Amino acid sequence: MDSFQFQSFNKALDLIESDNIEINPYYDDDLDPCYDDELIASIICYRLNRPSLAINIHSKSDHWYSTILFNYNSTRFRRTLRMNKSSFWMIVNKIKDHEIFKDIPNKKQNPVEKQLAITLYRLGCKATIWDICSKFGIAKGTVPLFTSRVVEAIKFLKKDVIIWPRGDYRQKVHEGFKDLHGFQM
């Protein structure tokens, strides 16, 4: 046992002796009470000194984004981001110069296309924030940040990017919603 483990062991013993930890009253009476304290202290030391499992459970890498996503065929890309590649790149080109994507000194932003891809993926599927972080290699706070930036930029361009159906196509869309979801328009 090294000095750090020894100190942890002593701290665990102090915790037990201070009555801040409730010990199961149903232990075997034949066992030495000191053995119980040492066993509990050993368990606490083990738990305090082992690496966190969360690191292994929620590993993240941008491998999927950087090497796979943009190599999908058109069908798979559309299913993943809910739009075709040409529409995706058209939106990137329209929003990339928005002031919200400008770097600030000593803080470089992720590329606009990555921020858009994360936003579309988030809005188009049932993935958790952790799933998105793992798939794109980002921190959990980055997902809502990227989403708000993209939405802000698209709102600024709403006249060019968001187009409501007109004429006969509008009627067709209304009927489609009515048939699928029972909406009356």
C-alpha positions as CSV (number, residue, x, y, z in Angstrom):
1,M,0.0,0.0,0.0
2,D,1.5,3.3,-1.0
3,S,1.3,6.5,1.1
4,F,-1.7,7.8,-0.8
5,Q,-3.6,4.6,-0.4
6,F,-2.6,4.5,3.3
7,Q,-3.9,8.1,3.8
8,S,-7.2,7.1,2.0
9,F,-7.5,4.0,4.2
10,N,-7.0,6.1,7.4
11,K,-9.6,8.7,6.2
12,A,-12.1,5.9,5.5
13,L,-11.5,4.5,9.0
14,D,-11.9,8.0,10.5
15,L,-15.3,8.3,8.6
16,I,-16.4,5.0,10.0
17,E,-15.4,5.7,13.5
18,S,-17.1,9.2,13.4
19,D,-20.4,7.5,13.0
20,N,-21.1,9.4,9.8
21,I,-21.6,6.2,7.9
22,E,-24.4,3.9,8.9
23,I,-23.2,0.3,9.1
24,N,-25.6,-2.6,8.5
25,P,-26.7,-3.9,12.0
26,Y,-27.3,-7.4,10.6
27,Y,-23.7,-8.4,10.4
28,D,-22.5,-11.7,11.8
29,D,-21.8,-11.4,15.6
30,D,-19.0,-13.9,15.4
31,L,-16.9,-11.6,13.3
32,D,-14.4,-9.2,14.9
33,P,-15.9,-5.7,14.8
34,C,-12.5,-4.3,13.8
35,Y,-12.6,-6.6,10.7
36,D,-15.9,-5.0,9.7
37,D,-14.3,-1.5,10.0
38,E,-11.2,-2.6,8.0
39,L,-13.4,-4.2,5.3
40,I,-15.6,-1.2,4.9
41,A,-12.5,1.1,4.9
42,S,-11.0,-1.1,2.2
43,I,-14.2,-0.9,0.1
44,I,-14.3,2.9,0.4
45,C,-10.6,3.2,-0.5
46,Y,-11.2,1.0,-3.6
47,R,-14.2,3.1,-4.7
48,L,-12.3,6.4,-4.1
49,N,-9.1,5.4,-5.8
50,R,-10.4,3.6,-8.9
51,P,-10.8,5.5,-12.2
52,S,-14.3,6.8,-13.0
53,L,-16.4,4.5,-15.1
54,A,-18.2,7.5,-16.7
55,I,-15.1,8.1,-18.8
56,N,-15.4,4.7,-20.4
57,I,-19.2,4.8,-20.8
58,H,-19.4,8.1,-22.5
59,S,-16.4,8.2,-24.7
60,K,-16.5,10.7,-27.5
61,S,-14.8,10.9,-30.9
62,D,-15.5,12.9,-34.0
63,H,-14.5,9.9,-36.2
64,W,-18.1,9.4,-37.3
65,Y,-18.5,13.0,-38.2
66,S,-15.1,13.6,-39.9
67,T,-14.8,10.3,-41.8
68,I,-18.3,8.7,-42.2
69,L,-21.2,11.2,-42.3
70,F,-20.2,13.0,-45.5
71,N,-19.4,9.7,-47.2
72,Y,-22.9,8.4,-46.8
73,N,-24.9,7.9,-49.9
74,S,-27.7,10.4,-50.6
75,T,-30.4,8.3,-49.0
76,R,-28.5,7.6,-45.8
77,F,-27.4,11.2,-45.5
78,R,-31.0,12.4,-45.9
79,R,-32.2,10.0,-43.2
80,T,-29.5,11.1,-40.9
81,L,-29.7,14.9,-41.2
82,R,-33.2,15.1,-42.7
83,M,-32.0,16.9,-45.8
84,N,-30.0,16.2,-48.9
85,K,-26.3,17.2,-49.2
86,S,-26.9,20.0,-51.7
87,S,-29.4,21.6,-49.3
88,F,-27.1,21.1,-46.4
89,W,-24.2,22.9,-48.2
90,M,-26.5,25.6,-49.5
91,I,-27.5,26.4,-45.9
92,V,-23.9,26.3,-44.7
93,N,-22.9,28.8,-47.4
94,K,-25.8,31.1,-46.5
95,I,-25.1,31.1,-42.7
96,K,-21.3,30.9,-42.6
97,D,-20.8,34.7,-42.7
98,H,-23.3,35.4,-39.9
99,E,-21.7,37.3,-37.0
100,I,-22.7,34.6,-34.6
101,F,-20.1,32.3,-36.2
102,K,-17.2,34.8,-36.0
103,D,-14.3,33.7,-33.8
104,I,-13.5,35.8,-30.8
105,P,-9.9,36.4,-29.8
106,N,-8.2,33.3,-28.4
107,K,-11.4,31.2,-29.0
108,K,-11.8,29.5,-32.4
109,Q,-15.2,28.1,-33.2
110,N,-16.0,24.7,-34.7
111,P,-16.7,24.8,-38.4
112,V,-20.2,26.0,-39.4
113,E,-20.9,22.8,-41.2
114,K,-20.2,20.8,-38.0
115,Q,-22.5,23.1,-36.0
116,L,-25.2,22.7,-38.6
117,A,-24.8,18.9,-38.8
118,I,-25.1,18.7,-35.0
119,T,-28.2,20.9,-34.9
120,L,-29.9,18.9,-37.7
121,Y,-29.0,15.6,-36.1
122,R,-30.4,16.8,-32.8
123,L,-33.6,18.1,-34.2
124,G,-34.2,15.1,-36.5
125,C,-33.7,12.1,-34.2
126,K,-34.4,10.8,-30.7
127,A,-30.7,10.7,-29.6
128,T,-29.8,11.9,-26.1
129,I,-27.3,14.7,-25.6
130,W,-24.8,12.1,-24.5
131,D,-25.3,10.2,-27.8
132,I,-24.7,13.3,-29.8
133,C,-21.6,14.2,-27.8
134,S,-20.2,10.7,-28.4
135,K,-21.0,10.8,-32.1
136,F,-19.6,14.2,-32.8
137,G,-16.7,14.4,-30.2
138,I,-18.0,17.4,-28.3
139,A,-18.9,18.3,-24.7
140,K,-22.6,18.2,-23.6
141,G,-22.8,22.0,-23.2
142,T,-21.8,22.4,-26.8
143,V,-24.9,20.8,-28.2
144,P,-27.4,23.5,-27.1
145,L,-24.8,26.2,-27.9
146,F,-24.4,25.0,-31.5
147,T,-28.2,24.6,-31.8
148,S,-28.9,28.2,-30.6
149,R,-26.2,29.6,-33.0
150,V,-27.6,27.8,-36.0
151,V,-31.2,28.7,-35.2
152,E,-30.2,32.3,-34.7
153,A,-28.4,32.4,-38.1
154,I,-31.3,30.7,-39.9
155,K,-33.9,33.0,-38.3
156,F,-31.9,35.9,-39.7
157,L,-32.2,34.3,-43.2
158,K,-35.7,33.1,-42.8
159,K,-36.9,34.9,-46.0
160,D,-34.4,33.0,-48.0
161,V,-34.3,29.7,-46.3
162,I,-37.8,29.0,-44.9
163,I,-40.3,28.9,-47.6
164,W,-44.0,27.9,-47.1
165,P,-45.7,25.9,-49.7
166,R,-47.9,27.8,-52.2
167,G,-50.7,27.1,-54.6
168,D,-51.6,23.5,-55.4
169,Y,-48.5,22.2,-53.5
170,R,-49.8,23.9,-50.4
171,Q,-53.1,22.1,-50.7
172,K,-51.3,18.8,-51.2
173,V,-49.2,19.4,-48.0
174,H,-52.5,20.2,-46.0
175,E,-54.0,17.0,-47.2
176,G,-50.9,15.0,-46.3
177,F,-51.0,16.3,-42.8
178,K,-54.7,15.6,-42.5
179,D,-54.2,12.0,-43.8
180,L,-51.1,11.4,-41.6
181,H,-52.1,13.1,-38.4
182,G,-55.7,14.1,-38.6
183,F,-55.0,17.8,-38.6
184,Q,-57.7,20.1,-40.0
185,M,-56.3,23.1,-41.8
